Amino acid sequence: MQAAVAPATAGPASAAARRVIHTVMWRARPDASPAQLTACVVAAKTLERIDGVLAANLNQSFTSDRSRGYTHLLVVEMRDRETLQRYAPHPLHVAARDDYFRIAFQT
């Protein structure tokens, strides 16, 4: 698993400049079923219920020649760094991570 956090935009201290993009790349487990992977997509969308999370999407890679073996990418757009600090221990994130992502993806 690889994770990265980068500011959404550079420039003045506008709302857009304070946004954070949290990304995680995973490799699906060989035994992960299509139903498990679909459940992960749904679980990712529940992250949008966390205050300050503006968007959350889990997508499958379609460029196997450039993906370096990673099969899925989670992108979570957050209002600011404070949201990121609340995100990790938030019950919705913990549930998505433990009940879905850790089951379907290699870490």
N, C-alpha and C positions, 0 to 999 in steps of 0.2 A: 504494500500500500504506500502510496505517496500522497502527501498533502501539501498544499501551498496556500498561502494567503497573500493577496496583493490588493492594493487600493484600486478601486474601479476606475478612477480617473485622477489625473494630476491637476494642479492648479490651485485657485483660491479655495478658501475654507468653506465652500458651498456644500450643500447636502450631498451632491453627487461626489464631491471630492473626498468626503468622509466615508463613503461606502467601502465595504470590504467584500471581496470575492473569495470565498473559501472553496477550494477544489480538492477532490480526493479521487485518485485513480485506483481501480481495483482490477484483479483478475478473477473471473468467475471460477468457482470450484468446478472441477470436471464433473462432479456428481450433482451439481445444482440443476434443478428441474426448471423448465420454462415457467411453471407456476410460481416457484420461489423467486425467480428473477422479476416476474411481474409484480409480486407482492413487495419487492424492494422498491420498485418504481412508485407504487402507491405509498409506501412508508416514507419515501423521500418527500412526497408532496405534503405529508402531515407536518413536516418541519416548518412549513409556511405559517402554521398556527402559533409559532413562537414569536413573541413581540419583537419587532425589529428585523425579522427575516422577511425580505421583500420577495424572494423567489427561491425555489429549490427544485432542481431537475436532475434526474438520473437517466443517463442515456447510454446506449450501447455503441461502441466504436464500430465504424464500418470501414476503417482503413487499417487492415491487419498488417500491411507492410510498414506503416509508420507508427503503430501504436505500442511497439516494444513489448508486446504480449499483454498489455492492459486491455481489458475487454469493456470496461464501463467507467464512466466519469460522472461524479456527483459535483454539481455546481450550486453553491448556496450564496445568494447575494444578500448582504446584510447592511443595515442602515449605518452602522459604525462599529468601532472596536469594542465598545461596551456591549453591544449585542453579541459579538463573538465570545466575550468573557462569560456571558450568561448562557450561551448556546451549549457549550460542552457539558455542563452538569444538568442541563434542562431535562426533565423527565421524558419529553417527546423525543429528544435526540438520543437519550440513553436507550429508550425502548426501540427506536429504529435501528440503532447500532447493534444492540444485543440480541434482539428478537428476529432481525431480518438480515442486516448487512453482514454480520459475523458468520451467519449460517450459510449464506450464498456465495460469499467472496473470500478469497485467500487474503490473509493479513500478514 
